[in-house]
Amino acid sequence: MGDSHDFAYHTPARRATAWLNLFSPRPPAEAEGVGGEALREHEVRVNRHAVPADKSTVYCYSGHTLPQDKKYHVVRAEPVLNSSHPELVHHMIIYICLQELDASFLNQTSRGAPVCAQGMQQKGMCYSFWVMWAVGSKAVQLPPEAGLPMGKAAPGDVSSARSVMLEVHYDNPNNVRITDGSGFKLFYTDKLRPNDAVVMTLGHLGIDIPPGQVSHKHINECGGACTKQLKKPLTVIWAGLHMHKTGKSIGTQHFRGAEELAPLGRKSSFDFNQQSPVHVKAVIEPGDRLVTTCEYSSTSRDTPTRFGEGSDDEMCFNFLLVYPAQGLLMCMEIEALSRAPNVQNSDKMGICLDNSKSGSLQDVLSMSRSTTSLTALSDMSIKFEAPPSEIIPYRDPV
C-alpha cells in the first residue's frame, strides 16, 4: 500500500492486514456540504509541544470552546497530523463536556501546552465521545441526512458540543522525542441536516486475558431491555471497532427476536495499525440484542493482559455512529454486577447509560472495583433477558 502510484518493496511501514469492502464502498470524501453550500472551518488541536519521552504510552489533554452563537452541524472532521512522528500518533478523540471546563485549565491548554498524563481522571465531566480518529483511519464524513450537533442547544439537550476535551494518544515504545500539534479540522454549517448524530458505545470492560493463549474470547451483550428504551429506531452509519496489540478479531452480532441480522461491523483479521471504521447500513429497532465478541492472541505474553488505556493493555469496543441522537451512550453487560449477591446465576446484568447518569458513567469508565463504585452501578443496572433457545443464524448473501 502507499500514497503514490510507484511500485516498490512494501517495507515494514507500508504493509498491513486491512478490512476491505468491495460491495458497499466508502462514501466519497466531500469538501462541500449538501447542495454545494460552503462550509465553515474550525480547528481543535493541541498547541505544538514536546511529548514526554519517558513513557511508551502518553495521553495529552487540552480544553477547547466551540462556536456557540447558534446551533450548527459538523458534517466532516479531518485528522490533522502535525507531528514530527505522525506514525506514533495512535488515536485522537474529542469528548463533549457536560459542564464548562475549569477556566484555568482551559486558558492553560488552549493557549499553551496540553496536560500530558496517563489516566481517564483527566477528563472529568468530559466523557461523551463526539469525534474519533485512530491509526489507519481517514476523515469522518457524515451522510446528507445527519450531522454532529455543535453550539447552541435547547434546554435539556446534552448532545450538542460546546466545551470539549481533545485527547491525543501517542504510542511510543522506543521513547522517541516527538514534537506534536495534532488534532482535527471541523467542517460545519448552519444549514442543519434532518438528524443529530451521536456515538453509542458497545463492548467489554472486564478484560482478563491469560498469557500464552492462541485464542481467547470475551463476549459482551447489549440486551433488548436497554434498546427497548429507544423512542425511535437508530440508523447506524459506521462502526469503529477498537482493540489493542493482542487483538485478533472483533465484531458485533445483531439479533432481532429469534433471527440474526447482518453484523454491525466485523473485522475477522484485526490489525492494530489499521483501525479505519467499517461502514454499516443497518437499523437498530427497540428490543434488538447486540452481542460484541473480541478475540485475542496472547502467545507473546508471559503475564495476564487486562483492560487499560496503554497499548500493551487491551480494549474491546465498538463505537457506533448513529442517528437520531436519543441520549443512549453506552450499553453493555457488566460481569461484576452479574455476580452480585442478590442476582441469580443465570441473570445477565448490564448498564444502559444516557447523558443524565454522569456519576455512574464515570464509575464505569474508571472500572473501579471499590464497593462504592459497584453500588453506584448496581443502582442503575438493568437485567438482560435470556436469548431465544433457537436462533436463525445470519447467512451472508455474498
C-alpha positions, 0 to 999 in steps of 0.5 A: 500500500502507499500514497503514490502510484510507484511500485516498490518493496512494501517495507515494514511501514507500508504493509498491513492486514486491512478490512476491505469492502468491495460491495458497499464502498466508502462514501466519497470524501466531500469538501462541500456540504449538501447542495454545494453550500460552503462550509465553515472551518474550525480547528481543535488541536493541541498547541505544538509541544514536546511529548514526554519521552519517558513513557511508551504510552502518553495521553495529552489533554487540552480544553477547547470552546466551540462556536456557540452563537447558534446551533450548527452541524459538523458534517466532516472532521479531518485528522490533522497530523502535525507531528514530527512522528505522525506514525506514533500518533495512535488515536485522537478523540474529542469528548463533549463536556457536560459542564464548562471546563475549569477556566484555568485549565482551559486558558492553560491548554488552549493557549499553551501546552496540553496536560500530558498524563496517563489516566481517564481522571483527566477528563472529568465531566468530559466523557461523551465521545463526539469525534474519533480518529485512530491509526489507519483511519481517514476523515469522518464524513457524515451522510446528507441526512445527519450531522454532529450537533455543535453550539447552541442547544435547547434546554435539556439537550446534552448532545450538542458540543460546546466545551470539549476535551481533545485527547491525543494518544501517542504510542511510543515504545522506543521513547522517541522525542516527538514534537506534536500539534495534532488534532482535527479540522471541523467542517460545519454549517448552519444549514442543519441536516434532518438528524443529530448524530451521536456515538453509542458505545458497545463492548467489554470492560472486564478484560482478563486475558491469560498469557500464552493463549492462541485464542481467547474470547470475551463476549459482551451483550447489549440486551433488548431491555436497554434498546427497548428504551429507544423512542425511535429506531437508530440508523447506524452509519459506521462502526469503529471497532477498537482493540489493542496489540493482542487483538485478533478479531472483533465484531458485533452480532445483531439479533432481532427476536429469534433471527440474526441480522447482518453484523454491525461491523466485523473485522475477522483479521484485526490489525492494530495499525489499521483501525479505519471504521467499517461502514454499516447500513443497518437499523437498530429497532427497540428490543434488538440484542447486540452481542460484541465478541473480541478475540485475542492472541496472547502467545507473546505474553508471559503475564495476564493482559487486562483492560487499560488505556496503554497499548500493551493493555487491551480494549474491546469496543465498538463505537457506533455512529448513529442517528437520531441522537436519543441520549443512549451512550453506552450499553453493555453487560457488566460481569461484576454486577452479574455476580452480585449477591442478590442476582441469580446465576443465570441473570445477565446484568448490564448498564444502559447509560444516557447523558443524565447518569454522569456519576455512574458513567464515570464509575464505569469508565474508571472500572473501579472495583471499590464497593462504592463504585459497584453500588453506584452501578448496581443502582442503575443496572438493568437485567438482560433477558435470556436469548431465544433457545433457537436462533436463525443464524445470519447467512451472508448473501455474498 
